[in-house]
C-alpha cells in the first residue's frame, strides 16, 4: 500500500472536519472479504504494537496474587488482589470495571479464578487476558515494560463480521506519527490475513465525529 494514499485521506479529513470542543481520534477501518469467519483460522485477531501511542492514555487493570501486588499497585492503574475478587463479582460492578479499562493483565497461576470471576463479563467484550498481547504474566515480573508497550498497542479483530475498526492516533499528533501508526497496523493486518491484500475489500479513515474517507 502506498503511504501517500493514507496521507491524502488524512489531509482530506483534516480539511473537512470542523473543530470540536474535544480532541478527536483518528480511526482506521478495514472492510474485509473472502473470509469464512466460522473457521477460526480465517478470523482476524491481531495485537499491533505501534511506534507511537494513539494519543489517549490506555488504562490497565491487573488481577494478581500477593506475589505481584506491590509491583502491580505501583505500575498499573488498578491492581485487584485475588482475595478481593468477590467484591467485584456483582454484575453491575464487574460491568463498570470492564468499561473502565482497555487492557487487563492477569497473573498466570490465578487465571482459573480470573476466568470464573470475570470471564462472563470480559469475554463478550474481548477483554479477557490474551497471551498474544503479553497480558498473562508470571508471579514475579516487572510490569513497567508491559505497561508501556500496551500504551502503544491496538487490537484489530474481525471474528463475527467482515469489518474491523481501531484507533490510530488523534488530531494533536503529528501527521507523520499518525501515518507511521497506520502503516504499521496495515502491514501487520495484511501479513496476518490468509489471502493478504486479497482479503481487503476497502479501507477507510475517519475522525471521531467525521465521515469516513475511503482510502482504497
N, C-alpha and C positions, 0 to 999 in steps of 0.2 A: 504494500500500500504506500502510495506517495504521501509523504508527510504534508506536502503543500495542500492537499485536498482537505485535510483537517484544519490547516491554517486558514484557508479561505472560509470554511464553515464557522470557525471561531470568530473571524473578523465580521462576518455577516450577523452573527448572534449579537455581538457587542454593539454593532451599528444600529440594530433594530430593537434592542431591549431598553425600555425606559428605566431610569434609575429608581430603585426601590429604597425603602427605609431600612432594609436589612441587606446583609451580604449574601448574594445569590451563589449557589453552587453550579458547577457545570456537570452535566450527566451525559454519559456515553451509553447509547442504546444499540444493542445488536438484535437484528431480526434474522432468524435462522431458518434453514430449510434442509430437506433431505435427511432428516434425523428421525429415528423411531425412539421417542423418549420412554417408551415402555421397556426398552432394553437399557439397563444401567450403563453399559459400555458406550452408549451413544448420548448419554446425558452430559451436559456441560456443567462442571463444578470445579472451579479452579480458584486458588488464592494467589493473587498477584501482589508482590511487594514492589512498590514504585520507588523511584529515586526521591521524590518529594512527597511530603504529607498532602492530603487532599484539602487542606485549608481549614478543617474543622477538627477539633480535638476528638479523638476516639476514646471513649470511656470503656474501661476494662475492669471486670469483676473477677475475683479469684475465689474458688472453692478449695479450701486447704485443710490439712490436718495440723496438729500442733507443731510439727517439724518445720513447716513453711510459713506459719502465721506471721512471725515478725517481719520476714522479708516481704511477704505479700502486702502487709499493712503499710510498710514503708514505700513500696513501689506502685501498687495498684490503686485505683480509685475507690475500691471497696474490697475488703477481704472478709469472707464468711467461713468461720470455723465449722468443721463437720458436726460438732456437738450442737451447733446453733441452727442446723438445717430446719428443725421442726418449727422454728419461729417464722420461717419464710414459706412454709409449705401451704399455708392458706392461699386459695386460688387468687384472691384479689392482690395479696402481697407478692405472690410469685409473678403475676402478670405485670405488676408495676416494676419489679426487678428486671424482667425480660425487656421491657420497653425502655429502661433507663440506661442500658449498657449495650455497646456494639459487639464486644467480644467477651467470652467467658473462658477463663483458664481453670483447669482442674488438676489437682494432684493425682497422679496415676493410681496410687493404691487405694483411693476412695472413690474411684469412678463409678463403681456399682451403687454407692449411696447417692452420688450426684444424680445418676440416671433415675433412680427410684424416687428421689425427692423433687427433681426439676425437669426430668425428661418430657413429661406430658405438656409442659409449658414451653420449654426451649426448643424441643424437637420440631413442632409445626412452624416455628419462626426461623428455622435454620440457624439456631444459635447454640446448639449443643457443641461441646468442645470437640474440635476436629484435629487429629494428629497432623493432617496435611498443613495446617496453619501453625503447628507447633504449640497448640494450646493444651496438650496433655503433658504434664511435666513431672519429673521425679521429685521425691520428698525433699531433697537437698539441691537447690539450684538458685542461681542468681537470676532474678526476673527482669532486671532493667533492660538487657539486650532484647528480650522478647517484647517487653512493653514498647520500646522504641520502634521495633520492627512493625508491630501491629498498628502504630500510628500511620504507617505508610502502606498498609495492606488493605486490599479490597477483595471481596468475594464476587466472582462472576459465575452466576448459576442459572441454568435452564434445565429443570427436571420435570416440569409439568406443562410448560408452554414454550413455544419456539421464539422466545424473547427474553432478553436479559438487560438490566439497567444497573449502572453503578456510577458513583460519584468519582470524578477525576481531578477536582480542584475547585477553586472559587474565583470570583472576579477580582479579588485583591492580589492574586498571584500573578507573576509574570507570565506572559503568553508562552514563552519557551518552556517554563516549568510545567504548565498545563499540557502542552503538546508532547513533552517528554513522557509524562504520565500516560497520555492517550496511546502513544506508540508502544509503550511498554505493555499496556493491557492488550492492545490489538495483537501484538506479536505473540503474546502468551496464549491468547484465546485461539488464534489461528493454529498455533502449534499443537494445542490440545484437541481440537476438533478432528474427528476421524477423516473427514474429507477436506480438511484445511479450508482454503478460501471458498471451495465449492459449497460449503455448508453455510456461508454467509449470504443472506438474501438482500440485506440492506443495513446501513449503519447511519445513525442519527446522532446529532449533538444538540443539547439544549441547555438553557438556563432554568433555574427553579421555576420561574413564573413565565417563561417564554415558550414560544412554539418550537417544536423540533425542526432542525435544519438537516436535510438529507446530505450525507457525505458521499455515499455510493449507493 
